[in-house]
Amino acid sequence: MLKWASEKLQPSDLVHVRSTPSRQSWKQDGEKHYGYGFAVNEPTLLAAKPGKEAEPAKSSLAAKRSR
């Protein structure tokens, strides 16, 4: 997906992203810390910069859903 984003996206493009949230916790220096992350499952270019056509991402999840 990073390759798709670097090739297809430009500043000011409007993107919709489906993601899976996750929560982590770990101990460091005797203290418990918490963090949140998001795994991008399906990005979609909604509106491209003027002069560029919108094109959906070709992610593995999108391919699985179309089968």
C-alpha positions in Angstrom: 0.0 0.0 0.0 2.9 2.4 0.6 3.9 1.9 -3.1 0.3 2.7 -4.2 0.3 5.8 -2.0 3.7 7.1 -3.1 2.8 6.6 -6.8 -0.9 7.8 -6.8 -1.3 10.4 -4.1 -0.3 14.1 -4.1 -0.7 16.8 -1.5 -4.3 18.0 -1.3 -5.8 14.7 -2.6 -8.8 13.5 -0.6 -8.4 9.9 0.6 -10.8 7.5 2.5 -9.1 4.8 4.5 -10.6 1.7 6.1 -8.3 0.6 8.9 -8.2 -1.8 11.8 -7.4 -0.2 15.2 -5.1 -1.9 17.7 -4.1 -1.1 21.3 -0.7 -2.1 22.7 0.7 -1.9 26.2 4.2 -2.4 27.4 6.4 -1.8 30.4 9.4 0.5 30.2 11.5 1.6 33.1 9.0 0.1 35.5 6.1 2.0 34.1 3.2 0.7 32.1 2.7 2.5 28.8 -0.2 2.4 26.3 -0.3 3.1 22.6 -2.7 2.9 19.7 -2.1 2.0 16.1 -4.0 1.6 12.9 -3.4 -0.9 10.1 -4.6 0.4 6.8 -6.8 -2.2 5.0 -8.2 -0.3 2.1 -7.3 3.1 0.9 -9.4 4.8 -1.8 -8.7 8.1 -3.6 -11.9 10.1 -3.4 -10.9 13.3 -5.1 -7.7 14.0 -6.9 -6.0 17.2 -7.4 -7.4 19.0 -10.4 -6.2 17.5 -13.7 -5.8 14.0 -12.2 -8.4 11.2 -12.2 -9.4 9.3 -9.0 -8.3 5.7 -9.0 -9.2 3.1 -6.3 -6.4 1.2 -4.5 -5.5 -2.3 -5.4 -5.2 -3.7 -1.9 -5.2 -7.4 -1.0 -8.4 -6.9 1.1 -10.2 -5.3 -1.9 -9.1 -8.3 -4.1 -10.4 -10.8 -1.5 -13.8 -9.0 -1.3 -14.3 -9.1 -5.0 -14.0 -12.9 -5.2 
